[in-house]
């Protein structure tokens, strides 16, 4: 029973991270004033992206994550365990346990990152979706830039 509670907690945390990231990316979750938002928005911030990829297991997740980081296509890949995906494939509804990779990178690397994922992923059509990082810690964004390929 404790393992089930821990698994449910991890799923809830992963979903919450996804929702917060999405809402921050679209400006819907901000509690700051308009003036503060304008002051903290830096034109270079939209040069960063959070990319989401689902994988069937931890081995594939670690393989893709390690490759992305070692090739400097991503500064960091967070592996969020134990999500459930429900989708239609080949005429039937499927439900699978998966993991979610949350990949932090620069926008100019998205196409190369996407191709890397597609060529190293077991799915016929892997999920590779991207959201802009509209706001973020300047030091963290500088770190992303430092540890990824430059234009």
C-alpha positions as CSV (number, residue, x, y, z in Angstrom):
1,X,0.0,0.0,0.0
2,X,2.8,2.5,0.7
3,X,4.2,1.9,-2.8
4,X,0.8,2.7,-4.3
5,X,0.6,5.9,-2.4
6,X,4.2,6.8,-3.4
7,X,3.4,6.0,-7.1
8,X,0.2,8.1,-6.9
9,X,2.1,11.0,-5.3
10,X,4.8,10.9,-8.1
11,X,2.1,10.9,-10.8
12,X,0.4,13.9,-9.1
13,X,3.7,15.7,-8.9
14,X,4.5,15.0,-12.5
15,X,1.1,16.2,-13.7
16,X,1.4,19.3,-11.6
17,X,4.8,20.1,-13.1
18,X,3.4,19.7,-16.6
19,X,0.4,21.9,-15.8
20,X,2.6,24.6,-14.2
21,X,5.1,24.5,-17.1
22,X,2.2,24.8,-19.6
23,X,0.5,27.6,-17.8
24,X,3.8,29.5,-17.2
25,X,4.6,29.1,-20.9
26,X,1.3,30.7,-21.8
27,X,1.2,33.4,-19.1
28,X,-2.0,32.1,-17.5
29,X,-0.5,31.1,-14.2
30,X,1.3,34.3,-13.3
31,X,0.4,36.1,-10.0
32,X,2.7,39.0,-10.7
33,X,1.6,42.4,-11.7
34,X,1.7,43.4,-15.3
35,X,4.5,45.8,-14.6
36,X,6.6,43.2,-12.9
37,X,5.9,40.7,-15.7
38,X,7.1,43.2,-18.3
39,X,10.2,44.1,-16.2
40,X,11.1,40.4,-15.8
41,X,10.5,39.4,-19.4
42,X,13.7,39.2,-21.3
43,X,13.6,38.8,-25.1
44,X,16.3,36.1,-24.9
45,X,14.1,34.0,-22.6
46,X,11.9,32.9,-25.5
47,X,15.0,31.3,-26.9
48,X,14.6,28.5,-24.4
49,X,12.2,25.5,-24.5
50,X,10.8,22.7,-22.4
51,X,10.4,19.6,-24.6
52,X,8.3,16.7,-23.5
53,X,8.8,13.1,-24.6
54,X,7.1,10.0,-23.3
55,X,9.1,6.7,-23.1
56,X,8.0,3.1,-22.3
57,X,10.6,2.4,-19.6
58,X,13.5,3.8,-17.6
59,X,16.2,2.2,-19.7
60,X,15.0,3.9,-22.9
61,X,14.4,7.2,-20.9
62,X,18.0,7.2,-19.6
63,X,19.5,6.2,-23.0
64,X,17.7,9.1,-24.7
65,X,18.4,11.6,-21.8
66,X,22.1,10.7,-21.7
67,X,22.4,11.0,-25.5
68,X,20.7,14.4,-25.5
69,X,22.9,15.8,-22.7
70,X,26.2,14.3,-24.0
71,X,25.5,15.7,-27.5
72,X,24.7,19.1,-26.0
73,X,21.2,19.1,-27.4
74,X,19.8,19.5,-23.8
75,X,21.3,20.9,-20.6
76,X,19.1,18.7,-18.4
77,X,16.5,16.0,-18.8
78,X,14.2,15.2,-15.8
79,X,12.7,11.8,-15.9
80,X,9.2,11.8,-14.4
81,X,8.1,8.2,-13.6
82,X,4.8,6.4,-13.5
83,X,2.5,8.3,-15.8
84,X,-0.5,6.7,-17.6
85,X,-1.2,7.5,-21.2
86,X,-4.5,6.8,-22.8
87,X,-4.6,7.1,-26.6
88,X,-6.1,5.7,-29.8
89,X,-3.8,3.6,-32.0
90,X,-4.7,1.4,-34.9
91,X,-8.4,1.7,-34.2
92,X,-8.4,0.8,-30.5
93,X,-8.1,2.7,-27.2
94,X,-4.9,1.8,-25.4
95,X,-3.7,2.5,-21.8
96,X,0.0,2.3,-21.1
97,X,2.4,3.1,-18.2
98,X,5.1,5.4,-19.4
99,X,7.6,7.9,-18.1
100,X,7.9,11.6,-19.2
101,X,11.1,13.2,-20.1
102,X,11.1,17.0,-19.4
103,X,14.0,18.3,-21.5
104,X,15.4,21.8,-21.1
105,X,17.1,23.2,-24.2
106,X,17.5,26.2,-26.5
107,X,14.9,26.8,-29.2
108,X,17.4,26.6,-32.1
109,X,18.1,23.0,-31.1
110,X,14.6,21.7,-31.3
111,X,14.7,20.2,-34.8
112,X,18.0,18.4,-34.1
113,X,16.8,17.2,-30.7
114,X,13.5,16.0,-32.3
115,X,15.5,14.0,-34.9
116,X,17.7,12.5,-32.2
117,X,14.6,11.3,-30.2
118,X,12.9,9.9,-33.3
119,X,16.0,7.9,-34.3
120,X,16.5,6.5,-30.8
121,X,12.9,5.9,-29.8
122,X,11.1,2.5,-30.1
123,X,7.7,4.1,-30.9
124,X,6.6,4.5,-34.6
125,X,5.5,8.1,-33.7
126,X,7.2,9.3,-30.6
127,X,5.7,12.2,-28.7
128,X,8.0,15.2,-29.1
129,X,6.2,18.4,-28.0
130,X,7.7,21.7,-27.0
131,X,6.6,24.8,-25.1
132,X,8.5,28.1,-24.9
133,X,10.0,29.1,-21.6
134,X,8.7,32.7,-21.4
135,X,10.1,33.4,-17.9
136,X,12.7,31.8,-15.8
137,X,15.6,32.3,-13.4
138,X,18.3,34.2,-15.4
139,X,21.0,32.1,-13.8
140,X,19.2,28.8,-14.8
141,X,18.6,30.0,-18.3
142,X,22.3,31.1,-18.6
143,X,23.2,27.6,-17.4
144,X,21.1,26.0,-20.1
145,X,22.8,28.2,-22.7
146,X,26.3,27.3,-21.3
147,X,25.7,23.6,-21.5
148,X,24.0,23.3,-24.9
149,X,25.3,23.8,-28.5
150,X,25.5,27.4,-29.6
151,X,24.0,28.8,-32.8
